[in-house]
Each structure stands twice: as structure tokens, then as C-alpha cells.
């Protein structure tokens, strides 16, 4: 690609990223509580995010490894009450694991 074409592509991508970030900020995501922030307020604080999840032994690992039979009521309640950002710290693909957890908790009779 020529240098001019590369500049045009980079400019378009930059504008698209800005537009997406502006729309995300203005529309917001009000159905989830914000994650606990670090002292400087820039990133979620991973220690406070996982503190509740550590109270229940093997809860997070059971979900990650697909051992859904050993998931208990307490695990469902704590993990589904975590903010979206914290859930993303615990699980690599948060949307997939949240759906799996919701389905499992419904089958158990929690939600």
C-alpha cells in the first residue's frame, strides 16, 4: 500500500475508534455496577474483584473447567452479583461464562 493509502486507513480507523468510545460513554451500560477501581481510578482493582469469589472454594475453577455439577447456590449468587468488569477479570470470555453460569444456576433452581 502506498503511504497516502496507509494514512487514510489509519485516519479512518482512528475516527471509528473515537466514535465507538464516544457512543459507549454517552449511552452507558447502566444495567451493571462499575467494578471497584484502583487507587488512581483508571483500571478495575483485581484484588477486590476476586475477594468474594475466593470465599467459595473451587467455584471459579469449576466453571472454567466445565465441572458444572459441583456448582452450589453460593457460587451462583456471588458470581452473578459481580460487576461485569470483575467477571471479565475472573473469566477470559466473560459473556460465554456468564451465560453458562446463568443457565446452570437456573437448572439448579437459583434464578
Buried (B, 14 or more C-beta within 10 A) or exposed (E): EEEEEEEEEEEEEEEEEEEEEEEEEEEEEEEEEEBBEEEEEEEBBBEEBBEBBEEBEEBBEBBEEEEBEEBEEEBBBBBBEBBBBBBBBBBEEBEEBBEBBBEBBEEBEBE
